[in-house]
């Protein structure tokens, strides 16, 4: 199964990205995963980033809600996408 198929299987909707031509995945109207070639960006939120303890996830800017993961770390991408769903829900605690 492709990464895109795995992301769809966890309930994400594939649609065009707001920030580029590569595919994006949305949860409840919010873009939470998108690709940039061999990098996958995941909107983990600042709260999720503070709790992150995996060196395979690279931070963007200090004020960003996004982390970057190499596309070959599919297990981590799927785990973080699940966490991003919970953290990007309107009723998620901050």
C-alpha positions as CSV (number, residue, x, y, z in Angstrom):
1,X,0.0,0.0,0.0
2,X,1.3,3.5,-0.9
3,X,1.8,6.2,1.7
4,X,-1.1,8.1,0.2
5,X,-3.3,5.0,0.5
6,X,-2.3,4.6,4.2
7,X,-3.1,8.2,4.9
8,X,-6.5,7.9,3.3
9,X,-7.1,4.7,5.3
10,X,-6.8,6.6,8.6
11,X,-9.5,9.0,7.5
12,X,-7.5,11.8,5.8
13,X,-8.9,13.3,2.6
14,X,-6.5,13.8,-0.3
15,X,-6.9,17.2,-2.0
16,X,-4.7,19.9,-3.5
17,X,-2.3,21.7,-1.1
18,X,-2.7,25.3,-0.2
19,X,1.1,25.7,-0.4
20,X,2.3,23.8,-3.5
21,X,1.6,21.5,-6.3
22,X,2.4,18.3,-4.4
23,X,-0.4,16.2,-2.8
24,X,-1.9,17.2,0.6
25,X,-4.1,15.4,3.1
26,X,-6.8,17.2,5.1
27,X,-8.6,16.5,8.3
28,X,-11.9,18.3,9.1
29,X,-11.1,21.1,6.6
30,X,-7.5,21.6,7.8
31,X,-4.4,20.6,5.8
32,X,-2.4,18.5,8.2
33,X,0.0,16.6,5.9
34,X,1.6,17.6,2.6
35,X,4.6,16.5,0.6
36,X,7.7,18.2,-0.8
37,X,9.4,15.6,-2.9
38,X,11.1,13.2,-0.4
39,X,10.0,15.2,2.6
40,X,6.6,14.9,4.3
41,X,5.4,17.8,6.4
42,X,3.0,17.2,9.3
43,X,1.1,19.9,11.2
44,X,1.8,18.6,14.6
45,X,1.0,21.9,16.4
46,X,3.4,23.5,18.9
47,X,1.9,21.3,21.7
48,X,2.6,18.1,19.7
49,X,6.1,19.3,18.8
50,X,6.9,20.0,22.5
51,X,6.0,16.3,23.2
52,X,7.9,14.9,20.3
53,X,10.8,12.7,21.1
54,X,11.9,11.2,17.8
55,X,15.0,12.5,16.1
56,X,13.7,11.4,12.7
57,X,11.3,14.4,12.8
58,X,13.0,17.6,11.8
59,X,11.7,20.9,13.2
60,X,11.0,23.8,10.9
61,X,11.1,27.3,12.3
62,X,10.8,27.7,16.1
63,X,7.3,29.2,15.7
64,X,6.1,26.6,13.1
65,X,3.3,24.1,13.7
66,X,4.9,21.7,11.2
67,X,7.6,19.0,11.4
68,X,9.4,17.4,8.4
69,X,10.0,13.7,8.1
70,X,11.8,11.8,5.3
71,X,9.4,9.9,3.2
72,X,11.1,6.6,3.9
73,X,10.0,6.8,7.6
74,X,6.4,5.7,6.8
75,X,5.8,4.3,10.3
76,X,6.6,7.6,11.9
77,X,4.6,9.6,9.3
78,X,1.5,7.5,10.0
79,X,2.0,7.8,13.8
80,X,2.4,11.6,13.6
81,X,-0.5,11.9,11.2
82,X,-2.7,10.2,13.7
83,X,-1.5,12.5,16.4
84,X,-2.0,15.5,14.2
85,X,-5.6,14.5,13.7
86,X,-6.2,14.6,17.4
87,X,-4.2,17.8,17.9
88,X,-6.0,19.6,15.0
89,X,-9.5,18.9,16.1
90,X,-11.5,21.9,17.1
91,X,-12.2,20.5,20.5
92,X,-8.6,19.4,21.1
93,X,-7.1,20.7,24.4
94,X,-4.3,23.3,23.9
